[in-house]
Amino acid sequence: MESYSKTKNFQLTADEIQVLASGVMEVEVLEKKRTVVGDGFNFWIKIKARVSTDKMEEMAKRVKEKSVVDDYKKIQEAYDKSQKGIEELKGQLSAAKNATDKKKIETRITDDERLFQANVWLEIGNMHLINVWFERGNKHLIKKEFDAAIEAYTNAIALNPNLAYAYSFRGFAYRGNSQYDRAILDYNKALEANPNDAEAYLSRGASYAGKGQFDMAILDYNKALEANPNYAEAYNKRGLAYANKDQYEKAVLDHNKALEIDPNHSKTYLYRGNVYTLCGQYERAIIDFNKALEIEPDDTDPYIKRGATYILLGQYERANYDFQKACNMGSEAGCSALQVLKK
């Protein structure tokens, strides 16, 4: 996982890699043995681990921008605080003059250690359950099993209603189910905890866009860009919203800005090409669709969009080629377009 993350330049910390791994790795215990060796034990376990790299980049981005790791650090902070108090008591113990005072201090040290251990184990148990549900939600989300993901994140939230990142992930699952109002409520909750969460603004904006409320969506994309001025996806989303409002010039400017930040993002060329088609600049559109295919030759969408643009230019043979290509690659939309063209 660490090697893959470095190869993809995710720039994750060790803790973030651990959280990411838990969301995309499924471990099965095949065999386990325990043997007594002298005064101790030897444990031997054979496992099978399956790692899904599907949507790895998307998951890595969410882990990077969320406070998942913070929960793990809380226990360490509590432990450090407890140890500091115990060290102070030990200092008092060394300075104690009589046996009675020493006994009282020793009792306090013992009680404090027991209390801390009890609280930590309760916290660890609760956090373990939260992480189990959260990891389960991540696995369902990757597979686009949105109902199951929602259920898992809901269980995590029930254990800790202040999990901002769980609301954000559940909002994503609701959006995948086209339950936009519920998604918006979850993003509201996430933003209460972190008003500078650029991705939560982006996702809430996308939920508004899903409802056809493009003005509200644009306001959220603006907020996302205030929080992160180099957020290419926010420019693209806002560009799509402008295109839906027939504000093509603004849409092109936003897609241009996204390409300045990430010049090798194939979808941006696809988006801008679509805008050029909508405003009648067909030759420019085809150049963008060509570029999208150079970057991502296995994507069928540019073929379909380019084929539709060729039809507008009256170049039916080229359109037929593009639709046939998309159909051969398994695109239902490409096959449908091909059938319509042949009629």
ZAMARGU-4260 file (C-alpha; in steps of 0.2 Angstrom, whole numbers, plus 5000, padded with zeros to 4 digits):
<rodrens>
0) 5000/5000/5000 | 5014/5012/5004 | 5023/5008/4988 | 5007/5010/4978 | 5003/5027/4987
5) 5021/5033/4983 | 5020/5028/4965 | 5003/5037/4963 | 5011/5052/4972 | 4997/5053/4985
10) 5009/5060/4998 | 5001/5051/5013 | 5007/5049/5030 | 5010/5032/5038 | 4994/5034/5048
15) 4984/5039/5033 | 4991/5024/5023 | 4985/5013/5037 | 4967/5021/5036 | 4967/5019/5017
20) 4973/5001/5018 | 4959/4997/5030 | 4946/5003/5018 | 4952/4994/5002 | 4960/4978/5010
25) 4950/4962/5015 | 4959/4950/5025 | 4955/4931/5028 | 4963/4920/5041 | 4967/4904/5033
30) 4977/4895/5047 | 4983/4899/5064 | 4994/4890/5077 | 5000/4893/5095 | 5014/4883/5103
35) 5022/4884/5120 | 5041/4889/5119 | 5050/4889/5136 | 5041/4902/5146 | 5032/4910/5131
40) 5021/4907/5116 | 5024/4907/5097 | 5010/4912/5086 | 5009/4908/5068 | 4995/4914/5057
45) 4993/4912/5038 | 4982/4925/5029 | 4975/4930/5012 | 4974/4948/5009 | 4964/4955/4994
50) 4967/4973/4989 | 4956/4983/4978 | 4964/4997/4969 | 4948/5003/4961 | 4945/5021/4965
55) 4961/5021/4976 | 4965/5039/4971 | 4947/5045/4976 | 4948/5036/4993 | 4966/5043/4996
60) 4960/5060/4992 | 4946/5058/5005 | 4957/5051/5018 | 4970/5065/5015 | 4957/5078/5018
65) 4948/5071/5032 | 4952/5070/5051 | 4951/5051/5052 | 4968/5049/5059 | 4964/5062/5073
70) 4954/5049/5082 | 4969/5038/5084 | 4979/5052/5091 | 4967/5056/5105 | 4971/5040/5115
75) 4990/5044/5113 | 4987/5062/5120 | 4976/5055/5134 | 4990/5043/5138 | 5004/5056/5138
80) 4993/5067/5150 | 4990/5052/5162 | 5009/5048/5162 | 5014/5066/5166 | 5002/5066/5181
85) 5009/5049/5187 | 5027/5055/5185 | 5022/5070/5196 | 5015/5058/5209 | 5031/5048/5208
90) 5041/5064/5212 | 5030/5067/5227 | 5033/5049/5232 | 5052/5051/5232 | 5050/5067/5243
95) 5038/5059/5255 | 5045/5059/5273 | 5035/5045/5281 | 5027/5028/5277 | 5009/5035/5279
100) 5011/5048/5265 | 5021/5036/5254 | 5006/5023/5256 | 4993/5037/5251 | 5003/5042/5236
105) 5006/5024/5230 | 4988/5021/5231 | 4984/5036/5221 | 4997/5031/5207 | 4989/5013/5207
110) 4971/5020/5206 | 4976/5033/5192 | 4984/5019/5182 | 4969/5008/5184 | 4957/5022/5180
115) 4967/5027/5164 | 4968/5009/5158 | 4949/5006/5161 | 4945/5022/5151 | 4957/5018/5137
120) 4950/5001/5135 | 4932/5008/5134 | 4938/5021/5121 | 4948/5008/5111 | 4933/4996/5111
125) 4921/5010/5105 | 4934/5016/5092 | 4937/4999/5086 | 4918/4996/5083 | 4918/5014/5074
130) 4932/5009/5063 | 4925/4992/5059 | 4909/5000/5053 | 4918/5014/5044 | 4930/5002/5035
135) 4914/4992/5030 | 4906/5007/5023 | 4922/5011/5013 | 4922/4994/5005 | 4904/4995/5000
140) 4907/5013/4994 | 4921/5007/4982 | 4909/4994/4975 | 4895/5007/4973 | 4884/4997/4985
145) 4877/5013/4992 | 4863/5006/5003 | 4875/4995/5012 | 4888/5009/5014 | 4874/5021/5021
150) 4870/5008/5034 | 4888/5005/5039 | 4892/5024/5041 | 4875/5026/5050 | 4881/5013/5063
155) 4898/5022/5065 | 4889/5039/5068 | 4877/5030/5081 | 4893/5026/5091 | 4900/5044/5089
160) 4888/5057/5083 | 4903/5069/5081 | 4912/5060/5067 | 4913/5073/5054 | 4921/5062/5041
165) 4908/5049/5043 | 4894/5061/5039 | 4904/5067/5023 | 4907/5049/5017 | 4888/5045/5020
170) 4884/5060/5011 | 4894/5054/4996 | 4884/5037/4997 | 4867/5046/4998 | 4873/5056/4983
175) 4877/5040/4974 | 4859/5035/4977 | 4852/5051/4971 | 4846/5055/4988 | 4852/5073/4987
180) 4842/5081/5001 | 4849/5068/5014 | 4867/5071/5006 | 4865/5089/5009 | 4860/5087/5027
185) 4876/5076/5030 | 4887/5089/5021 | 4880/5102/5032 | 4885/5092/5048 | 4902/5089/5041
190) 4904/5108/5038 | 4898/5112/5055 | 4914/5103/5062 | 4925/5110/5048 | 4920/5126/5040
195) 4935/5125/5028 | 4932/5108/5021 | 4934/5111/5003 | 4928/5094/4998 | 4912/5095/5008
200) 4908/5111/4999 | 4912/5103/4982 | 4901/5087/4987 | 4886/5098/4993 | 4887/5108/4978
205) 4886/5093/4967 | 4871/5087/4977 | 4863/5104/4973 | 4867/5102/4955 | 4859/5084/4956
210) 4843/5093/4961 | 4845/5106/4947 | 4849/5120/4959 | 4864/5126/4949 | 4865/5143/4958
215) 4866/5135/4975 | 4879/5123/4968 | 4889/5138/4961 | 4889/5146/4978 | 4896/5130/4986
220) 4909/5128/4972 | 4915/5146/4976 | 4917/5141/4994 | 4927/5126/4989 | 4939/5137/4979
225) 4940/5150/4994 | 4946/5135/5005 | 4957/5128/4991 | 4961/5140/4976 | 4970/5126/4967
230) 4956/5114/4968 | 4954/5109/4949 | 4939/5098/4952 | 4930/5113/4959 | 4933/5123/4944
235) 4927/5109/4933 | 4911/5107/4943 | 4908/5125/4943 | 4911/5125/4924 | 4898/5111/4922
240) 4885/5121/4932 | 4888/5137/4921 | 4886/5126/4906 | 4869/5120/4913 | 4864/5138/4915
245) 4870/5142/4896 | 4884/5153/4902 | 4896/5145/4891 | 4910/5158/4891 | 4911/5156/4910
250) 4911/5137/4909 | 4926/5138/4896 | 4936/5149/4908 | 4933/5137/4922 | 4939/5122/4912
255) 4954/5132/4906 | 4958/5136/4924 | 4957/5117/4929 | 4968/5113/4915 | 4981/5126/4921
260) 4981/5116/4937 | 4980/5098/4930 | 4985/5098/4911 | 4983/5079/4910 | 4965/5077/4916
265) 4956/5069/4902 | 4939/5073/4909 | 4942/5092/4908 | 4945/5091/4890 | 4929/5081/4888
270) 4919/5094/4898 | 4927/5109/4888 | 4924/5100/4872 | 4906/5097/4876 | 4904/5116/4880
275) 4912/5120/4863 | 4899/5108/4855 | 4885/5117/4864 | 4890/5134/4858 | 4893/5128/4840
280) 4912/5128/4840 | 4913/5110/4833 | 4931/5110/4827 | 4937/5116/4844 | 4926/5102/4852
285) 4934/5089/4841 | 4952/5095/4846 | 4947/5093/4864 | 4939/5076/4862 | 4955/5070/4853
290) 4966/5076/4867 | 4955/5067/4880 | 4957/5051/4870 | 4976/5054/4869 | 4976/5054/4888
295) 4963/5041/4892 | 4962/5030/4876 | 4950/5017/4885 | 4937/5030/4889 | 4922/5028/4878
300) 4914/5045/4882 | 4925/5055/4871 | 4921/5043/4856 | 4903/5046/4859 | 4904/5065/4861
305) 4915/5066/4846 | 4903/5056/4836 | 4889/5067/4841 | 4899/5082/4835 | 4903/5074/4819
310) 4885/5072/4815 | 4882/5090/4818 | 4896/5093/4805 | 4887/5081/4793 | 4902/5069/4794
315) 4892/5053/4796 | 4906/5040/4792 | 4917/5047/4806 | 4902/5047/4818 | 4899/5029/4813
320) 4917/5025/4817 | 4917/5033/4834 | 4900/5025/4839 | 4906/5008/4833 | 4922/5010/4843
325) 4913/5014/4859 | 4901/5000/4856 | 4915/4988/4853 | 4923/4994/4870 | 4907/4989/4879
330) 4898/5005/4880 | 4879/5003/4879 | 4877/5022/4875 | 4889/5019/4860 | 4879/5004/4854
335) 4862/5014/4856 | 4870/5029/4846 | 4876/5017/4832 | 4858/5010/4830 | 4850/5027/4829
340) 4863/5033/4816 | 4860/5018/4805 | 4841/5021/4805
</rodrens>
